[in-house]
Amino acid sequence: MSTGPALSIVVVSPHDFAHVRRTVRHLREQDDADQLELVLVATTEAAVADARPSELVGFAATRTVAVGAIPNVDRAAARGVLAASADLVAVIEDHAYVAPGWVRAVLAAYRDAPWVSVGSVMENANPDSSLSWANLVLGYGWWIDPAAAGEMRDVPSHNGSYRRAALAAFGEELPDLMVRGGGLHDRLRADGGRMFLAADARIAHVNPSTLPATADLRVNAGRLYGDERRRQERWPAAKRVLYAVAAPLIPAVRFRRIRAEHLAPGREHARLFPRALPGMIAALVLDAAGQALGYLRGAGRAPEVLAVFEMDRMQHLRRRDRERLAEAVPAR
């Protein structure tokens, strides 16, 4: 029987340890932290030297993977995955905080089960903003309701966990697969991989809550989606123009679907519908505009914009959200 860590956690910091201090604190406070290997991915080992020794105790092991400049956190995370040692590996973003019992729930889901990936129920770490809820629902809608837990066709690729051997099998191809739109989960499913959402594994996710940040995120996410769809389905020019012209109809269609699937009476978040409504309308309109761009002009710089967007999440929050997060999870 292996005596090493049961689960490796990859956390990427493009800057210093202070950038990931909150995320690591939540991991360290897990009851089963002594089963974790913490893999810090940073530009250099010196970059995360601002961590105090007390902030890294309690883990089964801690290592730093130096990768040089980090223009894309997903590619950097792939380097951490390949350096991890446990049979199971998870990548947790610097703006995501695991809830108590998360490690136990993830390990239990994998035990004697066939899953190649186990996802977590995503909660809102800054829930006082309509735009924050809109961004959470659009980004993680299928995974915000614990009642939907069980085997699923897909689980979140960000803040997800995997059998390390399945990812390591891709070798040097893994960084390309792990980026937005890289198709990692498609490849895992093609290889027969099955996925599971664990109801008791919860992660609080910090979501953009300002209009400029939401516009940046939603337009570029929509543009990337539009480009992927027209390329994968090999749309002729006429069809691309038709869908771009019809883009103003997309918000209404998606709104009805989201209302029915995620915010309908009886759902976990039904009570949030009035609060989420203004932000949802704005976000859907912006996303549709991005889709039209993707259909007509391709992805453009959307992948680069979205990659940078995953860094320094606090700059995309209202001041009130930043202050409340600082109070809830002290920096020191």
Sine and cosine of phi, psi and omega as CSV:
sin_phi,cos_phi,sin_psi,cos_psi,sin_omega,cos_omega
0.00,0.00,0.68,-0.73,-0.01,-1.00
-0.92,0.40,0.66,-0.75,0.05,-1.00
-0.96,-0.29,0.09,1.00,0.01,-1.00
-0.99,0.15,-0.09,-1.00,0.01,-1.00
-0.89,0.46,0.52,-0.85,0.01,-1.00
-0.99,0.11,-0.45,0.89,-0.10,-0.99
-0.54,-0.84,0.80,-0.60,0.10,-0.99
-1.00,-0.09,0.72,-0.70,0.03,-1.00
-0.92,-0.39,0.87,-0.50,0.02,-1.00
-0.99,-0.13,0.84,-0.55,0.04,-1.00
-0.80,-0.60,0.83,-0.56,-0.05,-1.00
-0.98,-0.18,0.76,-0.65,0.11,-0.99
-0.84,-0.55,0.94,-0.35,0.05,-1.00
-0.95,0.30,-0.17,0.99,-0.10,-0.99
-0.85,-0.53,-0.99,-0.12,-0.03,-1.00
-0.73,-0.68,-0.07,-1.00,-0.04,-1.00
-0.93,0.38,-0.53,0.85,0.02,-1.00
-0.82,0.57,-0.49,0.87,-0.01,-1.00
-0.91,0.41,-0.45,0.89,-0.05,-1.00
-0.88,-0.48,0.19,0.98,-0.10,-1.00
-0.84,0.54,-0.71,0.71,0.00,-1.00
-0.89,0.46,-0.71,0.71,-0.01,-1.00
-0.88,0.48,-0.72,0.69,-0.02,-1.00
-0.92,0.39,-0.59,0.81,0.03,-1.00
-0.85,0.53,-0.71,0.70,-0.01,-1.00
-0.90,0.43,-0.59,0.81,0.06,-1.00
-0.93,0.37,-0.68,0.74,-0.03,-1.00
-0.91,0.41,-0.47,0.88,-0.04,-1.00
-1.00,0.09,0.03,1.00,0.08,-1.00
-0.92,0.39,0.59,-0.81,0.04,-1.00
-0.87,0.50,-0.49,0.87,-0.06,-1.00
-0.96,-0.29,0.50,0.87,-0.01,-1.00
-0.86,0.50,-0.44,0.90,-0.01,-1.00
-0.96,0.30,-0.03,1.00,0.10,-1.00
-0.98,-0.20,0.08,1.00,-0.09,-1.00
-0.97,-0.23,0.63,-0.78,0.27,-0.96
-0.97,-0.23,0.86,-0.51,0.04,-1.00
-1.00,-0.04,0.87,-0.49,0.02,-1.00
-0.93,-0.36,0.97,-0.26,0.04,-1.00
-1.00,0.00,0.86,-0.51,0.06,-1.00
-0.98,-0.19,0.85,-0.52,-0.10,-0.99
-0.61,-0.79,0.18,-0.98,0.01,-1.00
-0.90,0.44,-0.70,0.71,0.07,-1.00
-0.58,-0.81,0.26,-0.97,0.07,-1.00
-0.90,0.44,-0.58,0.82,-0.01,-1.00
-0.92,0.40,-0.43,0.90,-0.06,-1.00
-0.90,0.44,-0.49,0.87,-0.01,-1.00
-0.95,-0.31,0.34,0.94,0.00,-1.00
-0.96,0.30,-0.13,0.99,0.04,-1.00
-0.97,0.23,-0.05,1.00,0.08,-1.00
-0.94,0.34,0.75,-0.66,0.08,-1.00
-0.98,0.22,0.52,-0.86,0.00,-1.00
-0.80,0.59,-0.59,0.81,-0.03,-1.00
-0.92,0.40,-0.33,0.94,-0.02,-1.00
-0.99,0.11,-0.14,0.99,-0.03,-1.00
-0.88,-0.48,0.09,1.00,0.03,-1.00
-0.99,0.14,0.36,-0.93,0.07,-1.00
0.99,-0.13,-0.31,0.95,0.05,-1.00
-0.99,0.11,0.42,-0.91,0.07,-1.00
-0.90,0.43,-0.56,0.83,0.01,-1.00
-0.31,-0.95,0.43,-0.90,0.06,-1.00
-0.67,-0.74,0.72,-0.70,0.06,-1.00
-0.61,-0.79,0.44,-0.90,0.06,-1.00
-0.91,-0.40,0.75,-0.67,0.05,-1.00
-0.94,-0.35,0.93,-0.36,-0.02,-1.00
-1.00,0.03,0.82,-0.57,-0.09,-1.00
-0.83,-0.55,0.10,1.00,-0.07,-1.00
0.98,0.20,-0.35,-0.94,-0.03,-1.00
-0.83,0.56,0.59,-0.81,-0.05,-1.00
-0.87,-0.50,1.00,0.07,0.06,-1.00
-0.99,0.15,-0.28,0.96,-0.05,-1.00
-0.63,-0.78,0.91,-0.42,-0.08,-1.00
-0.93,0.36,-0.51,0.86,-0.01,-1.00
-0.93,0.37,-0.67,0.74,0.06,-1.00
-0.90,0.44,-0.65,0.76,0.03,-1.00
-0.90,0.44,-0.63,0.78,0.02,-1.00
-0.88,0.48,-0.60,0.80,0.02,-1.00
-0.87,0.49,-0.62,0.79,0.05,-1.00
-0.88,0.47,-0.62,0.78,0.04,-1.00
-0.92,0.39,-0.64,0.77,0.03,-1.00
-0.87,0.50,-0.71,0.71,-0.02,-1.00
-0.92,0.38,-0.38,0.92,0.01,-1.00
-1.00,-0.03,-0.18,0.98,-0.06,-1.00
-0.93,0.36,0.35,-0.94,-0.07,-1.00
-0.90,-0.44,-0.33,0.95,-0.04,-1.00
-0.97,0.23,0.31,-0.95,0.02,-1.00
-0.94,0.33,-0.42,0.91,0.03,-1.00
-0.90,-0.44,0.58,-0.81,-0.03,-1.00
-0.64,-0.77,0.61,-0.79,0.07,-1.00
-0.77,-0.64,0.53,-0.85,0.09,-1.00
-0.91,-0.41,0.88,-0.48,-0.02,-1.00
-0.91,-0.42,0.79,-0.61,-0.04,-1.00
-0.95,0.31,0.35,-0.94,-0.02,-1.00
-0.95,0.31,-0.12,0.99,0.05,-1.00
-0.88,-0.48,0.52,0.85,0.04,-1.00
-0.75,-0.66,0.68,-0.73,-0.12,-0.99
-0.79,-0.61,0.90,-0.44,-0.02,-1.00
-0.94,0.34,0.62,-0.78,0.00,-1.00
-0.99,0.10,0.34,-0.94,0.07,-1.00
-0.80,0.60,0.67,-0.74,0.02,-1.00
1.00,0.07,0.03,1.00,-0.06,-1.00
-0.89,0.45,-0.73,0.68,-0.02,-1.00
-0.86,0.51,-0.73,0.69,-0.03,-1.00
-0.87,0.49,-0.67,0.75,-0.02,-1.00
-0.92,0.39,-0.65,0.76,0.00,-1.00
-0.92,0.40,-0.73,0.69,-0.01,-1.00
-0.89,0.45,-0.63,0.78,0.01,-1.00
-0.90,0.43,-0.58,0.81,-0.01,-1.00
-0.91,0.41,-0.59,0.81,-0.01,-1.00
-0.98,0.20,-0.41,0.91,-0.15,-0.99
-0.89,0.46,0.85,-0.52,0.03,-1.00
0.82,0.57,0.54,0.84,-0.01,-1.00
-0.78,-0.63,0.36,-0.93,-0.11,-0.99
-1.00,0.00,0.10,1.00,-0.19,-0.98
-0.91,0.42,0.71,-0.71,0.13,-0.99
-1.00,0.04,-0.38,0.92,0.01,-1.00
-0.56,-0.83,0.68,-0.73,0.10,-1.00
-0.87,-0.49,0.82,-0.57,0.02,-1.00
-0.98,-0.19,0.23,-0.97,-0.03,-1.00
-0.91,-0.41,0.44,-0.90,0.15,-0.99
-0.95,0.32,0.79,-0.61,-0.09,-1.00
-0.99,-0.12,0.79,-0.62,0.02,-1.00
-0.92,-0.40,0.21,-0.98,-0.06,-1.00
-0.99,-0.11,0.89,-0.46,0.00,-1.00
-0.99,0.17,-0.30,0.95,0.06,-1.00
-0.73,-0.69,0.97,0.24,-0.23,-0.97
-1.00,0.10,0.11,0.99,-0.10,-1.00
-1.00,-0.03,0.18,0.98,-0.07,-1.00
-0.82,-0.57,0.71,-0.70,0.07,-1.00
-0.88,0.47,-0.65,0.76,0.00,-1.00
-0.92,0.38,-0.58,0.82,0.04,-1.00
-0.88,0.47,-0.72,0.69,0.03,-1.00
-0.90,0.44,-0.65,0.76,0.01,-1.00
-0.87,0.49,-0.69,0.72,-0.01,-1.00
-0.93,0.37,-0.59,0.81,0.05,-1.00
-0.91,0.41,-0.73,0.68,-0.04,-1.00
-0.90,0.43,-0.68,0.74,-0.01,-1.00
-0.93,0.36,-0.55,0.84,-0.02,-1.00
-1.00,0.07,-0.54,0.84,-0.13,-0.99
-0.72,-0.69,0.38,0.92,-0.16,-0.99
-0.77,0.64,-0.67,0.74,-0.04,-1.00
-0.94,0.35,-0.23,0.97,-0.16,-0.99
-0.85,-0.53,0.40,0.92,0.01,-1.00
-0.98,-0.20,-0.13,0.99,-0.06,-1.00
-0.92,-0.40,0.92,-0.38,-0.01,-1.00
-0.88,0.47,-0.34,0.94,0.02,-1.00
-0.92,0.40,-0.32,0.95,0.00,-1.00
-1.00,0.02,0.06,1.00,-0.08,-1.00
-0.89,0.45,0.41,-0.91,-0.03,-1.00
0.75,-0.67,-0.22,-0.97,0.04,-1.00
-0.92,0.40,0.72,-0.69,-0.01,-1.00
-0.72,-0.69,0.37,-0.93,0.07,-1.00
-0.92,0.39,-0.53,0.85,-0.03,-1.00
-0.56,-0.83,0.43,-0.90,0.09,-1.00
-0.72,-0.69,0.21,-0.98,-0.02,-1.00
-0.85,0.53,0.73,-0.69,0.09,-1.00
-0.99,0.13,-0.52,0.85,0.16,-0.99
-0.99,0.10,0.70,-0.72,-0.04,-1.00
0.90,0.44,0.57,0.82,0.04,-1.00
-0.97,-0.25,0.19,-0.98,0.06,-1.00
-0.80,-0.60,0.42,-0.91,-0.14,-0.99
-0.54,-0.84,0.32,-0.95,0.27,-0.96
-0.97,0.25,0.86,-0.51,-0.14,-0.99
-0.87,0.49,-0.59,0.81,-0.04,-1.00
-0.87,0.49,-0.57,0.82,-0.01,-1.00
-0.92,0.40,-0.59,0.80,0.03,-1.00
-0.98,0.20,-0.67,0.74,-0.03,-1.00
-0.88,0.47,-0.44,0.90,0.00,-1.00
-0.89,0.46,-0.40,0.92,0.02,-1.00
-0.98,0.20,-0.26,0.97,0.07,-1.00
0.84,0.55,-0.73,-0.68,-0.06,-1.00
-0.94,0.35,-0.14,0.99,0.06,-1.00
-0.98,0.18,-0.30,0.95,-0.12,-0.99
-0.85,0.53,-0.70,0.71,0.01,-1.00
-0.84,0.55,-0.61,0.79,0.03,-1.00
-0.93,0.36,-0.56,0.83,-0.01,-1.00
-0.96,0.28,-0.50,0.87,-0.10,-0.99
-0.99,0.11,-0.22,0.98,0.02,-1.00
-0.95,0.31,0.28,-0.96,0.07,-1.00
-0.82,0.57,0.78,-0.63,0.00,-1.00
0.97,0.22,0.14,0.99,-0.04,-1.00
-0.97,0.23,-0.29,0.96,0.09,-1.00
1.00,0.10,0.39,0.92,-0.02,-1.00
-0.84,0.55,-0.77,0.64,-0.07,-1.00
-0.93,0.36,-0.53,0.85,0.09,-1.00
-0.87,0.49,-0.68,0.74,0.00,-1.00
-0.93,0.38,-0.65,0.76,0.02,-1.00
-0.89,0.45,-0.67,0.74,0.04,-1.00
-0.92,0.40,-0.62,0.78,0.02,-1.00
-0.88,0.47,-0.49,0.87,0.04,-1.00
-1.00,0.05,0.15,0.99,0.03,-1.00
1.00,-0.04,0.14,0.99,-0.03,-1.00
-0.93,0.36,0.65,-0.76,0.04,-1.00
-0.90,-0.43,0.50,-0.86,-0.15,-0.99
-0.80,-0.60,0.46,-0.89,-0.16,-0.99
-0.62,-0.79,0.67,-0.74,0.10,-0.99
-0.97,-0.22,0.86,-0.51,-0.06,-1.00
-1.00,-0.03,0.89,-0.46,-0.09,-1.00
-0.88,0.47,-0.55,0.83,-0.08,-1.00
-1.00,-0.04,-0.01,1.00,0.09,-1.00
-0.99,-0.13,0.94,-0.35,-0.09,-1.00
-0.83,-0.55,0.61,-0.79,0.02,-1.00
-0.73,-0.68,0.78,-0.63,0.08,-1.00
-1.00,0.04,0.83,-0.56,-0.11,-0.99
-0.92,-0.39,0.74,-0.67,0.02,-1.00
-1.00,0.07,0.81,-0.59,-0.09,-1.00
-0.90,-0.43,0.56,-0.83,0.05,-1.00
-0.80,0.59,0.65,-0.76,-0.05,-1.00
-0.75,-0.66,0.15,0.99,0.11,-0.99
-0.96,-0.28,0.43,-0.90,-0.02,-1.00
-0.92,0.39,-0.70,0.72,0.04,-1.00
-0.86,0.52,-0.67,0.74,0.00,-1.00
-0.92,0.39,-0.65,0.76,0.03,-1.00
-0.89,0.46,-0.66,0.75,0.02,-1.00
-0.88,0.48,-0.71,0.71,0.02,-1.00
-0.86,0.50,-0.73,0.68,-0.05,-1.00
-0.92,0.40,-0.77,0.64,-0.13,-0.99
-0.95,0.31,-0.65,0.76,0.02,-1.00
-0.89,0.45,-0.71,0.71,-0.05,-1.00
-0.96,0.28,-0.57,0.82,0.08,-1.00
-0.91,0.42,-0.68,0.74,0.04,-1.00
-0.90,0.44,-0.65,0.76,0.00,-1.00
-0.90,0.44,-0.68,0.74,0.02,-1.00
-0.89,0.45,-0.67,0.74,0.02,-1.00
-0.88,0.47,-0.72,0.69,0.00,-1.00
-0.87,0.50,-0.67,0.74,0.01,-1.00
-0.91,0.40,-0.69,0.72,0.00,-1.00
-0.89,0.47,-0.66,0.75,-0.05,-1.00
-0.91,0.41,-0.72,0.69,-0.05,-1.00
-0.94,0.34,-0.49,0.87,0.04,-1.00
-0.97,0.25,-0.71,0.71,-0.04,-1.00
-0.90,0.43,-0.60,0.80,-0.02,-1.00
-1.00,-0.08,0.01,1.00,0.07,-1.00
0.80,0.60,0.83,0.56,-0.03,-1.00
-0.94,0.33,0.68,-0.73,0.15,-0.99
-0.96,0.29,0.24,-0.97,-0.06,-1.00
-0.85,0.53,-0.63,0.78,-0.04,-1.00
-0.88,0.47,-0.65,0.76,-0.01,-1.00
-0.94,0.35,-0.60,0.80,0.03,-1.00
-0.89,0.46,-0.68,0.73,0.01,-1.00
-0.91,0.41,-0.67,0.74,-0.01,-1.00
-0.86,0.51,-0.72,0.70,-0.02,-1.00
-0.93,0.36,-0.56,0.83,0.05,-1.00
-0.91,0.41,-0.67,0.75,0.03,-1.00
-0.90,0.43,-0.57,0.82,-0.02,-1.00
-0.99,0.11,-0.01,1.00,-0.06,-1.00
-0.82,0.58,-0.58,0.81,0.03,-1.00
-0.86,0.51,-0.31,0.95,0.02,-1.00
-0.99,0.11,-0.30,0.95,-0.10,-0.99
-0.86,0.50,-0.71,0.70,-0.03,-1.00
-0.83,0.55,-0.67,0.74,-0.02,-1.00
-0.91,0.41,-0.68,0.73,0.00,-1.00
-0.89,0.45,-0.73,0.68,-0.03,-1.00
-0.93,0.36,-0.59,0.81,0.00,-1.00
-0.88,0.48,-0.71,0.70,0.01,-1.00
-0.88,0.47,-0.64,0.77,-0.01,-1.00
-0.92,0.39,-0.71,0.70,0.00,-1.00
-0.90,0.44,-0.66,0.75,0.03,-1.00
-0.85,0.53,-0.70,0.71,-0.04,-1.00
-0.95,0.31,-0.61,0.79,-0.14,-0.99
-1.00,0.03,-0.49,0.87,-0.15,-0.99
-0.82,-0.57,-0.44,0.90,-0.12,-0.99
-0.83,-0.56,0.24,0.97,-0.03,-1.00
-0.96,0.29,0.40,-0.92,0.06,-1.00
-0.79,0.61,0.70,-0.71,-0.04,-1.00
0.99,-0.10,-0.30,0.95,0.06,-1.00
-0.98,0.20,0.34,-0.94,-0.03,-1.00
-0.80,0.60,-0.64,0.77,-0.11,-0.99
-0.94,-0.33,0.35,0.94,-0.04,-1.00
-0.84,0.54,-0.59,0.81,-0.04,-1.00
-0.90,0.43,-0.31,0.95,-0.05,-1.00
-1.00,0.09,-0.11,0.99,-0.12,-0.99
-0.80,0.60,-0.75,0.66,-0.01,-1.00
-0.88,0.47,-0.62,0.78,-0.02,-1.00
-0.94,0.34,-0.61,0.79,-0.07,-1.00
-0.99,0.17,-0.30,0.95,-0.15,-0.99
-0.83,0.55,-0.79,0.61,-0.03,-1.00
-0.87,0.50,-0.72,0.69,0.00,-1.00
-0.91,0.42,-0.60,0.80,0.00,-1.00
-0.89,0.45,-0.69,0.72,0.00,-1.00
-0.88,0.47,-0.74,0.68,0.00,-1.00
-0.88,0.48,-0.71,0.71,-0.05,-1.00
-0.91,0.42,-0.63,0.78,-0.01,-1.00
-0.93,0.37,-0.62,0.79,0.04,-1.00
-0.90,0.44,-0.70,0.72,0.01,-1.00
-0.90,0.43,-0.66,0.75,0.01,-1.00
-0.89,0.45,-0.66,0.75,0.01,-1.00
-0.90,0.44,-0.64,0.77,0.05,-1.00
-0.88,0.47,-0.65,0.76,0.05,-1.00
-0.90,0.43,-0.65,0.76,0.03,-1.00
-0.86,0.51,-0.68,0.73,0.01,-1.00
-0.86,0.51,-0.67,0.75,0.05,-1.00
-0.88,0.47,-0.67,0.74,0.01,-1.00
-0.90,0.44,-0.64,0.76,0.02,-1.00
-0.90,0.44,-0.64,0.77,-0.12,-0.99
-1.00,0.03,-0.64,0.77,-0.19,-0.98
-0.82,-0.57,0.07,1.00,0.02,-1.00
0.99,0.13,-0.16,-0.99,-0.11,-0.99
-0.96,0.28,-0.42,0.91,-0.05,-1.00
0.84,0.54,-0.74,-0.67,0.00,-1.00
-1.00,-0.10,0.23,0.97,-0.06,-1.00
-0.82,0.57,-0.71,0.71,0.01,-1.00
-0.86,0.51,-0.66,0.75,0.00,-1.00
-0.93,0.38,-0.68,0.73,0.02,-1.00
-0.88,0.47,-0.70,0.71,-0.03,-1.00
-0.93,0.37,-0.56,0.83,0.04,-1.00
-0.90,0.43,-0.71,0.70,0.02,-1.00
-0.92,0.40,-0.53,0.85,-0.06,-1.00
-0.89,0.46,-0.46,0.89,-0.01,-1.00
-0.96,0.29,-0.15,0.99,0.01,-1.00
-0.99,-0.13,0.50,-0.87,0.11,-0.99
0.81,0.59,0.79,0.61,-0.06,-1.00
-0.84,0.53,-0.52,0.86,-0.08,-1.00
-0.87,0.49,-0.47,0.88,-0.01,-1.00
-0.94,0.33,-0.22,0.97,-0.02,-1.00
-0.98,-0.18,0.25,0.97,-0.04,-1.00
-0.93,-0.37,0.46,-0.89,0.17,-0.99
-0.89,0.46,0.45,-0.89,-0.01,-1.00
-0.85,0.53,-0.63,0.78,0.00,-1.00
-0.87,0.49,-0.65,0.76,0.03,-1.00
-0.91,0.42,-0.68,0.74,0.01,-1.00
-0.88,0.48,-0.68,0.74,-0.02,-1.00
-0.91,0.41,-0.67,0.75,-0.03,-1.00
-0.94,0.33,-0.58,0.82,0.06,-1.00
-0.92,0.39,-0.62,0.78,0.03,-1.00
-0.90,0.44,-0.61,0.79,0.03,-1.00
-0.94,0.34,-0.64,0.77,-0.06,-1.00
-0.96,0.28,-0.58,0.81,-0.04,-1.00
-0.75,-0.66,1.00,0.06,-0.07,-1.00
-0.82,0.58,0.56,-0.83,0.00,-1.00
-0.94,0.34,-0.33,0.94,-0.02,-1.00
-0.79,-0.61,0.00,0.00,0.00,0.00
